[in-house]
Structures are given as C-alpha cells and as structure tokens.
Amino acid sequence: MGDKKEPVTEESVLLELPVPYDGPVIPLLRALRSFIQKRETFIEQDEDYQMRILAFIHSVQVGAGKKSRSKGKKRSRLDTDGEDIEDEGAEGNTDGEIRTNLSHVVAEFLRLKFTRRVYVKTLLHLHDRILPKVNKPLMLADFLVSSFRMGGLISLLSLNGLFVLMQKHHLDFPQFYEHFYSLLTVNVLHAKYRARFFHLADTFMGSSHIPLYTVAAVAKRLSRLSLYAPAESLPLLLTFTMNLVLRHPGLLALLNRTTEDEDIAHDPYLIEESDMQKCRALDSSLWELKSHQSHHNPEVVKIAMMLSSELPTIEFDITEYLETSTEEMIEQCLAKPFPEAEKRLKRSDMASFLSRTPVLNELWTA
C-alpha cells in the first residue's frame, strides 16, 4: 500500500507561486487575494515575494493569448479553502471570471507598501501587462495618480499608465499637465527612461485641445533647459520644441519675438512659477534655441539654424534622437571629414600670431 498523497495546501502553493502556472488559475487567484489580505505584514517585509506576486500577475493570460484545456478534462484544483476538489475543465475559466479575480488580486497588491525596486518594476509594465487584463482599468487611477504626484522617477514611470487611462478610458485628470510641467527639469534629461518620457510627451502634447498657454509654458521650459542640458540631449530638445511650434502656430510669436540681445536678465519668463498661466511664457520668446547656432556640435547648429530660415512643414522625427548618447555624438563628429584649412594653421599665420605674442613665442620656441 503506497503512501497517501499529501493534499495540496493553500499555503504551499501560494508561497511557491510557480510561473508559469499550469493549473486552473481562478482558484489560485481567489486564494492569492485572501492570502495577501491575511499576510500583508509578511509580504511587505519580503521584497522577493512581492516580486513573485508581480511576476505571477504578469503571467496570467486572458483573451486570445490564453491557453485553454480540453473541455471535460478532470483535474484537481485548489479552491479558496484549500480543499482538493474536481475541476470540470477550462470552460469555468472564462475571460470574464479571470479578469474579475485578477482585478481583485491587483487591487490588494497595489495597497501594499512596496520597496522602491518593486514600485519601479510595477510601474514599468503596468500599462501593458496589468492594465489590459483587469475588468475595470479605471480602478488603477488612484494608484497611478498618487504615483504621478510623488515626483522624480516614480512620476516619470507612471506617465504611461496614466496616459492610457486618459486616452482610452476617459480618465478626468485636470491637473495632469500641471504635474507634467513640474517634471521638466534637467534631471529628466539624465534619466534612464528619458526616451520613454519624451516619446510619451510627444504623443500627449500633440492634442489640439491643449490651451496655448500650456503649450507655450512647456516649450519655454524646454527652451530654457537647453542652456543647461547635456550636449547629447540638445538635438532632442530642439526638435521636440520646434515640433510644438509646428503643431501650434500660435507659438510662432515666440520665435518671431526673438532678438540677438535677449538674455535671462531681460526675459519676462518666470521659471520658478509652477502655474503655467502665470509664468509669462507667452510674453517671452525662445531665444535660448537660437543661442545654439554657435554650438560646437554641427548637428545642433544645423537644427538651430532652421530657426533663422523658413520652418519645415513636416514635423521632425524625434525617435532619431531619443536615445542618443555622448559617445554616439562624439563618434558622429569624428566621422565627419574636416576641411584641410581647418586642420592646421598655416606656418605664416602661426609665425605672425607668435610675433605679436612674446610670451607665447617664448613658450612655443623653448
């Protein structure tokens, strides 16, 4: 007589949370929801287990991507009480039921206090691995809005999910552009997720319903940032800002108002003012962009020089500049041939220069 098989317990399955899970998912989702509620303190103290829950949520399949089993196939499953009972096949695992139970798990999971690593991982794929699978996407609004208001990297990563809710599910968030404006600092130009940020910003700044003062404030803030930005981000900043002008002709006044003698001291723009209506961007100009016409990098100069001629009718493709690094920019410069006249000074020119500069002449000939 063989050993009696030990029944599968709720605790053992939930602590393991295998991914991928090849059993019926609905009973496990129900059990996981209850487990999170009962063991909240334990979970909040165990980062690895938080990551395991997140990986399991990502792995749950719904819709066309879900693998189904043959109808009528008998197999053992775990219900919410940990009892070993029979499952009548895949017909019970309907998309609607999976979405509902997964939504309950997600709601409980998002109430937990995450470590920063888990928080970042959650936001990174919330828009594509969680949001499309819950039955009521707007249930994620509170989590995303509170994340967006935190500032820094967390705010940046919440943009994707927030934008999906606003665009596809009609989330009403009137303070969205105000908070987005606050993210426009030099830090975002150095951020690991700079490409994602500007890709999204390019999309939601394309709406024709945005007030002109909002677009002007964003364009002016980016223009000012270009004075302090790392060189590799300048082509992106210039093309992004010029695209705003092309989309919103009302901003042409900010270009036409530009004069050579403008500088920060005489600029009416109030960069410290968080209210876009009061920052006086519409009274200012985009003189900072023209200042790059004398930049050391020829690519930056090429783009900036367009401001002094007729603007193109087609928008710039910013994807070309989203992930440009310092190394790539240097390689691009070195790859271009230098005219012979610029490679070296003529000996006669050098002699003439040194004769007028005794100290340098002494050092040069020493």
Sequence and secondary structure as in RCSB ss.txt:
>XXXX:A:sequence
MGDKKEPVTEESVLLELPVPYDGPVIPLLRALRSFIQKRETFIEQDEDYQMRILAFIHSVQVGAGKKSRSKGKKR
SRLDTDGEDIEDEGAEGNTDGEIRTNLSHVVAEFLRLKFTRRVYVKTLLHLHDRILPKVNKPLMLADFLVSSFRM
GGLISLLSLNGLFVLMQKHHLDFPQFYEHFYSLLTVNVLHAKYRARFFHLADTFMGSSHIPLYTVAAVAKRLSRL
SLYAPAESLPLLLTFTMNLVLRHPGLLALLNRTTEDEDIAHDPYLIEESDMQKCRALDSSLWELKSHQSHHNPEV
VKIAMMLSSELPTIEFDITEYLETSTEEMIEQCLAKPFPEAEKRLKRSDMASFLSRTPVLNELWTA
>XXXX:A:secstr
         HHHHHHH  SS  S HHHHHHHHHHHHHHTHHHHHT HHHHHHHHHHHHH   GGG     TT  E
EEE TT  EEEE  GGG  HHHHHHHHHHHHHHHHTS   HHHHHHHHHTIIIIIGGGSS GGGGHHHHHHHHTT
 HHHHHHHHHHHHHHHHHS    TTHHHHHHHT SHHHHHSTTHHHHHHHHHHHTT TTS HHHHHHHHHHHHHH
TTTS GGGHHHHHHHHHHHHHH GGGHHHHHT  TT  GGG    TT   TTTS GGGS  HHHHGGGG SSHHH
HHHHHGGGS   SS   GGGTTT  HHHHHHHHHHS   HHHHS  HHHHHHHHHT HHHHHHHH 
